[in-house]
Amino acid sequence: MQTHFSLAQLADPDLAAADKILRTCVHCGFCTATCPTYVIAGDENDSPRGRIYLIKNMLERDETADAIVARHVDRCLTCLSCMTTCPSGVDYMHLVDQARVRIETQYQRPLLDRLLRDVLALVLPRQTLLRLALGLAKLARLTGIQHLLRGRLKAMLAMVPREIASPATTDQPGTFPAEGQRRGRVAILAGCAQPVLKPSINAAAIRLLNRLGIEVVVAQGAGCCGALTQHMGREHAAKDTARPTLHAWAAEMNGAGLDAIVITTSGCGTAIKDWGHLFRGDADEALARTVAAKALDISEYLVKIGGVQPQPGQPRQKVAYHAACSLQHGQRVLTAPKDLLRGAGFDVVDIAEAHLCCGSAGTYNLLQPGFANQLRSRKIANIEKTGADIVSAGNIGCLQQLEGGLNRPIVHTVELLDWASGGPQPAGLGQ
C-alpha cells in the first residue's frame, strides 16, 4: 500500500510505525474471509482491510477522528484472526491500537457512551468496585428492570453472574509451596475480573502446579495487566494499572527468582507478552520487555514441564475445545491445550469455525452487544453440533460469554486438567 506521510509526520515514532505497517498491506483481502464482523455484516468498512483504509486516511491527512472512523474501529473485536490469515504479516493489532488512542483523545462521543466507558474503565480493573457493581446489578435484576432496558444496559445486566464468589486465598498475595521436591518457581497473575467471577480457575492452577512440584507465588501488588483499558484507547490508564504488576513481578525475579509468569486468562496473556510495546518510550520499557519474556499461558508452561498424568479410573469425557482468540491468534498457542487434555485422558474434538470469535473480546460484548450476540449464537450452534459432554476454554471472557446459552457445562481447561490428575471435580460440571 502506498502512503504519503510528510517528513514532519514521520518524525513522530508512532506515525513512522503506522507507515511501516500500512506499507506492508497488499490489499489481497484474505483477512475479510476470517474477520467476524465482516462475515456477519458484509461491510468492507467492518473488515480489517476497510479499517486499514479508514485509519490510513485519518493518519495521513492528519484528520480529527470522526464518527465514521470511530464506529467501524469500535466494531473491531481485536480478535486478531486477520493477523493469523495475513500472508504479508501486517501488524494490524498495533495499527488499530494507535487508531483507538487517537479516537479516544480526539473524538467527542455521545454523553451516554462516554459515561459507560468511564464506568467500565473505572470498575473492571478494581476488584472491590467490581464486586460492589455486580452486587448492585443483582439487586436491580431482582426488580425485573431488565425487561424495560434496551441495548447496552440490557446486555450488561444479562452478563451479571448468578453468584458472586467470595475472595479466595489463592488470589491473595502469598506463596503456595510445591509438594515433594521443588522443580520450579513461578508467579501467577491473580488478575482483576477473574478472581471476582471465577476464583476456582487460579485455585485449580495452583493446586495442579503444586502437585507437579512447582512453587507458586501471588506477588504483593500484582493485579491488573492493563488490557481492558488499553483496548478502549486509554493507553495512559493501561500503563498506570499495569505498572504495579510489572514492578511486583520484577521484585520477585530479582528476589527468589522466577522460572515463568503463568497466565490463566489468555486475554491478559496477549497483553502482557506485548508490554514492551505498551511501555515503548517509557522509563520502564526495558523492564517491561524483560518481564514480558517470562510470561507463558498455563498450557504452555504445563507442556514445558512435561504435561499432566491422569489418575487411574478417571472417566473418559468428550471435550469440545473452544480456542480463545487471544490464545490462538494473539499468542499463537494452538495445540498445547488440546495435547494436555488428550494426555490427561479426555477425548478432544474441534469446533467448526474455530477461528471465529465468540463475541466476548474484553468489554466488546458490553459495548457492541449486537455483533457480540450474533457471534455468540453462531459459536453456541457450532458447539452443540459436536455432541461433547463438556466444553473447555482458556479465557474468562469466553466462559462468561458462552455458559448461559449452552446445554452442557463449560469450564476452564486448567480445571479439567486439575480434576483429571487428582483435584476436585469442577463445580460447573454438576453431577
C-alpha positions in Angstrom: 0.0 0.0 0.0 1.4 3.4 -1.0 1.5 6.1 1.8 2.1 9.8 1.6 3.2 10.9 5.1 5.3 14.1 5.2 8.7 14.1 6.7 7.4 16.1 9.6 4.8 13.4 10.3 7.4 10.6 10.0 9.4 12.3 12.8 6.7 11.0 15.1 7.7 7.5 16.1 4.1 6.2 16.2 3.3 7.6 12.8 6.5 6.1 11.4 5.5 2.8 12.8 2.0 3.2 11.3 3.6 4.0 7.9 5.6 0.8 8.0 2.5 -1.3 8.9 0.4 0.3 6.2 3.1 -0.3 3.5 3.1 -4.0 4.4 -0.6 -4.4 3.3 -1.0 -5.6 -0.3 -4.8 -5.3 -0.5 -5.2 -9.0 -1.0 -8.4 -9.3 1.1 -7.6 -12.6 2.7 -8.4 -11.0 6.0 -12.0 -10.4 5.0 -12.8 -14.2 5.0 -11.8 -14.6 8.6 -13.0 -11.4 10.1 -16.1 -12.0 12.3 -17.7 -8.6 11.8 -17.2 -8.8 8.0 -18.6 -12.3 7.9 -21.7 -11.1 9.8 -22.2 -7.6 8.2 -20.6 -7.9 4.8 -19.5 -4.3 5.0 -16.0 -3.6 3.8 -15.6 -0.9 6.4 -16.1 -3.6 9.0 -13.3 -5.7 7.7 -9.6 -5.3 8.6 -8.8 -4.0 5.0 -11.6 -1.5 5.2 -10.5 -0.3 8.7 -6.9 0.0 7.5 -8.0 2.4 4.7 -10.0 4.4 7.2 -7.1 4.6 9.6 -4.7 5.4 6.8 -6.8 8.3 5.6 -7.2 9.7 9.1 -3.5 9.5 10.0 -2.1 10.5 6.6 -4.3 13.6 6.3 -3.9 14.4 10.0 -7.7 14.5 10.3 -9.5 14.6 13.6 -11.2 11.2 14.3 -14.9 11.3 13.3 -18.0 9.3 14.0 -17.5 7.0 10.9 -13.9 6.0 11.9 -15.0 5.6 15.5 -17.9 3.4 14.6 -16.0 0.9 12.5 -12.9 0.8 14.7 -15.2 0.3 17.7 -16.7 -2.7 16.0 -13.3 -4.4 15.7 -13.1 -7.2 18.3 -9.3 -7.2 18.2 -9.6 -11.0 17.8 -6.5 -10.9 15.5 -7.8 -13.6 13.2 -6.8 -11.3 10.4 -3.2 -11.4 11.6 -3.2 -15.2 11.5 -4.6 -15.2 8.0 -2.5 -12.3 6.5 0.2 -13.6 4.1 2.1 -10.3 4.4 2.4 -10.1 8.1 0.5 -6.8 8.6 0.8 -5.7 12.2 -2.9 -4.9 12.4 -3.0 -5.1 16.3 -0.7 -2.1 16.8 -2.3 -0.1 14.0 -5.8 -0.4 15.4 -4.4 0.3 18.9 -3.0 3.5 17.6 -6.3 4.4 16.0 -8.1 3.8 19.2 -5.8 6.1 21.1 -6.4 8.9 18.5 -10.2 8.3 18.7 -10.2 8.4 22.4 -8.3 11.7 22.6 -10.0 13.5 19.6 -13.5 12.2 19.1 -16.3 13.6 21.3 -18.5 10.6 21.9 -22.2 10.9 22.8 -22.6 11.6 26.6 -24.1 8.2 27.5 -21.3 6.4 25.5 -18.7 8.4 27.4 -20.2 7.7 30.8 -20.5 4.0 30.1 -16.9 3.8 29.0 -15.8 5.8 32.0 -17.6 3.4 34.4 -16.2 0.3 32.7 -12.6 1.7 32.8 -13.0 2.6 36.5 -14.8 -0.5 37.7 -13.5 -3.5 35.8 -9.8 -3.3 36.8 -10.6 -2.9 40.5 -11.9 -6.0 42.4 -13.6 -4.1 45.2 -15.6 -1.8 42.8 -16.4 -4.7 40.6 -17.9 -6.7 43.5 -19.9 -3.7 44.5 -21.2 -3.1 41.0 -22.1 -6.7 40.5 -24.0 -6.8 43.8 -26.0 -3.7 42.9 -26.7 -5.2 39.4 -28.0 -8.4 41.0 -30.4 -6.3 43.2 -31.5 -4.4 40.1 -32.2 -7.6 38.3 -34.4 -8.9 41.1 -36.7 -5.9 40.4 -37.3 -7.1 36.8 -35.9 -3.9 35.4 -34.0 -5.8 32.7 -37.3 -6.2 30.8 -37.5 -2.4 30.5 -34.0 -1.9 29.3 -32.6 -2.0 25.8 -29.2 -2.2 24.1 -26.0 -1.9 26.1 -27.6 -1.6 29.5 -29.7 -4.7 29.0 -26.6 -6.6 27.7 -24.6 -5.5 30.8 -27.3 -6.7 33.2 -27.6 -10.0 31.3 -23.9 -10.7 31.9 -24.1 -10.4 35.7 -23.4 -13.9 37.2 -26.0 -15.6 39.4 -23.4 -16.0 42.2 -20.6 -13.7 43.1 -17.7 -15.6 44.6 -16.1 -14.6 47.9 -12.4 -13.5 47.8 -10.2 -16.7 47.6 -6.9 -17.2 49.4 -5.4 -18.3 46.1 -5.9 -14.8 44.7 -4.3 -13.0 47.7 -0.6 -12.3 48.0 1.3 -15.3 49.2 3.4 -18.3 48.4 2.0 -21.8 47.7 4.7 -24.4 48.3 5.4 -27.3 46.0 4.5 -30.8 47.0 7.6 -33.0 47.3 10.8 -31.9 45.7 10.6 -28.4 44.2 11.1 -28.4 40.4 10.5 -24.7 39.8 9.0 -21.4 41.0 6.5 -19.3 39.1 4.3 -16.2 39.7 0.7 -16.4 38.7 -1.4 -13.5 37.6 -4.3 -13.0 40.1 -5.9 -10.6 37.7 -8.8 -8.2 38.2 -12.1 -9.6 36.9 -11.3 -13.3 37.0 -10.9 -13.5 40.9 -14.4 -12.0 41.2 -16.1 -14.1 38.6 -14.3 -17.5 38.8 -11.7 -17.8 41.5 -11.8 -21.5 41.0 -9.6 -21.1 37.9 -6.5 -19.9 39.7 -7.2 -22.2 42.6 -7.1 -25.2 40.2 -3.9 -23.9 38.5 -2.1 -23.5 41.9 -3.2 -27.0 43.1 -2.1 -28.6 39.9 1.2 -26.8 39.8 1.9 -27.6 43.4 1.3 -31.3 42.8 3.7 -31.1 39.9 6.4 -29.8 42.2 6.1 -26.1 41.3 6.1 -23.4 43.9 3.6 -20.6 43.0 3.7 -17.0 44.2 0.9 -14.4 44.0 3.1 -11.3 44.2 2.3 -8.5 46.5 1.0 -5.5 44.4 0.4 -7.5 41.2 -3.1 -7.1 39.9 -4.3 -5.8 36.5 -2.5 -6.2 33.2 -4.0 -3.1 31.6 -5.7 -4.9 28.7 -9.2 -3.7 29.3 -8.4 0.0 29.3 -5.8 -0.4 26.5 -8.4 -1.8 24.1 -10.6 1.2 24.9 -7.9 3.5 23.6 -6.8 4.6 27.1 -3.2 3.9 26.8 -2.1 6.0 29.8 -4.6 4.4 32.1 -3.4 0.9 30.8 0.1 1.7 31.8 -1.0 3.1 35.2 -2.8 -0.1 36.1 -0.2 -2.4 34.6 2.9 -0.7 36.2 2.4 -2.0 39.8 2.1 -5.5 38.4 5.2 -5.1 36.3 7.2 -3.9 39.3 5.8 -6.6 41.6 6.9 -9.4 39.3 10.3 -7.7 38.7 10.8 -7.7 42.5 10.1 -11.5 42.6 12.5 -12.0 39.7 15.2 -10.1 41.5 14.5 -11.8 44.8 13.8 -15.5 45.0 13.7 -15.7 41.2 11.0 -16.9 38.7 11.1 -19.6 36.0 8.0 -18.2 34.4 5.0 -15.9 34.9 1.9 -18.1 34.4 -1.3 -16.6 33.0 -4.6 -18.4 33.2 -6.5 -15.7 31.3 -5.4 -15.7 27.7 -6.6 -12.1 27.0 -4.3 -10.9 29.8 -1.5 -13.1 28.4 -1.7 -11.5 25.0 -1.4 -8.0 26.6 1.4 -8.9 29.0 3.5 -10.5 26.2 3.1 -7.2 24.4 4.1 -5.0 27.4 7.3 -3.9 25.5 5.1 -2.1 23.0 2.7 -0.7 25.7 5.7 0.8 27.6 7.6 2.0 24.5 9.5 5.2 25.1 8.8 4.8 28.9 11.4 4.6 31.6 10.2 1.1 32.3 10.4 -0.2 28.7 13.4 -2.4 29.2 12.0 -3.8 32.4 8.6 -4.4 30.6 10.4 -6.4 27.9 12.3 -8.5 30.4 9.3 -9.3 32.5 7.1 -10.0 29.4 9.6 -12.5 28.2 8.8 -14.6 31.2 5.1 -14.7 30.5 3.5 -18.1 29.4 0.0 -19.3 29.2 -0.7 -22.0 31.7 -0.9 -24.5 28.9 2.5 -23.5 27.5 4.1 -23.9 30.9 2.5 -27.3 31.6 3.7 -28.6 28.3 7.2 -27.2 29.1 7.4 -29.2 32.4 6.1 -32.4 30.9 2.3 -32.3 30.9 -0.3 -33.9 33.2 -0.8 -37.5 34.2 -4.4 -38.7 34.7 -5.5 -40.6 37.8 -6.4 -44.2 37.3 -10.1 -44.8 36.7 -10.8 -41.3 35.5 -14.0 -41.4 33.3 -13.2 -40.6 29.7 -15.2 -37.5 28.8 -15.7 -36.0 25.3 -14.5 -32.4 25.4 -15.1 -29.7 22.8 -12.2 -27.3 22.9 -13.0 -23.6 22.3 -9.9 -21.8 21.2 -10.0 -18.3 22.6 -8.9 -15.7 20.0 -6.3 -14.2 22.3 -4.7 -17.6 22.6 -4.9 -19.0 19.1 -4.4 -15.7 17.2 -2.9 -13.3 19.8 -0.3 -15.8 21.3 -0.4 -18.4 18.5 -0.8 -21.2 21.1 -2.7 -23.7 19.0 -2.0 -27.3 20.1 -0.8 -27.2 23.8 -4.3 -27.1 25.4 -5.6 -29.9 23.3 -2.5 -32.0 23.7 -2.7 -31.6 27.5 -6.4 -32.6 27.6 -5.7 -35.7 25.5 -2.8 -36.6 27.7 -5.0 -36.3 30.7 -7.4 -38.8 29.3 -10.1 -36.7 27.6 -11.4 -37.2 24.0 -10.9 -33.8 22.4 -13.0 -32.6 19.5 -12.6 -29.4 17.5 -15.5 -26.9 16.9 -16.4 -25.8 13.4 -15.4 -22.2 12.5 -13.0 -22.3 15.4 -11.2 -19.3 14.1 -14.3 -17.1 14.6 -14.6 -15.1 17.9 -17.4 -15.9 20.4 -18.1 -12.2 20.8 -16.6 -11.7 24.3 -13.4 -9.7 23.5 -12.9 -7.9 26.8 -15.6 -5.2 27.0 -16.8 -5.8 23.5 -20.0 -7.8 24.5 -20.9 -4.8 26.7 -20.2 -2.1 24.2 -21.2 -3.9 21.0 -24.0 -6.3 22.1 -25.5 -6.6 18.6 -22.4 -8.1 17.0 -21.5 -9.9 20.2 -24.8 -11.7 20.5 -24.8 -12.8 16.8 -21.3 -14.3 17.2 -22.3 -15.9 20.5 -25.3 -17.6 18.9 -23.1 -18.8 16.0 -20.5 -20.2 18.3 -23.0 -22.0 20.5 -24.7 -23.6 17.5 -21.3 -25.0 16.3 -20.5 -26.2 19.8 -23.9 -28.1 20.1 -23.1 -29.9 16.9 -20.1 -31.6 18.5 -22.1 -33.7 20.9 -19.5 -33.1 23.5 -20.0 -33.7 27.2 -18.0 -30.7 28.3 -16.7 -27.5 26.7 -13.2 -26.3 27.6 -11.8 -22.8 27.1 -8.8 -20.9 28.4 -10.2 -17.4 28.9 -12.6 -16.0 31.5 -14.3 -13.8 28.9 -15.2 -16.7 26.7 -16.5 -18.7 29.7 -18.8 -15.8 30.7 -20.0 -15.2 27.2 -20.9 -18.8 26.4 -22.0 -20.5 29.6 -25.6 -19.1 29.8 -26.6 -20.4 26.4 -25.1 -23.9 26.3 -26.8 -27.2 27.0 -23.6 -28.5 28.5 -21.1 -27.3 31.1 -18.2 -25.1 30.1 -15.1 -24.8 32.3 -11.5 -23.6 32.1 -9.0 -26.0 30.6 -6.9 -26.0 33.8 -9.8 -27.0 35.9 -10.3 -30.2 33.8 -6.5 -30.9 34.0 -6.6 -30.5 37.8 -9.6 -32.8 38.1 -8.1 -35.4 35.9 -4.9 -35.5 37.9 -6.4 -35.7 41.4 -8.0 -32.4 42.1 -11.7 -31.9 42.9 -14.4 -32.0 40.2 -15.0 -28.5 38.8 -18.2 -27.0 40.3 -19.5 -26.2 36.8 -19.8 -29.9 36.0 -22.6 -30.6 38.4 -23.2 -34.4 38.7 
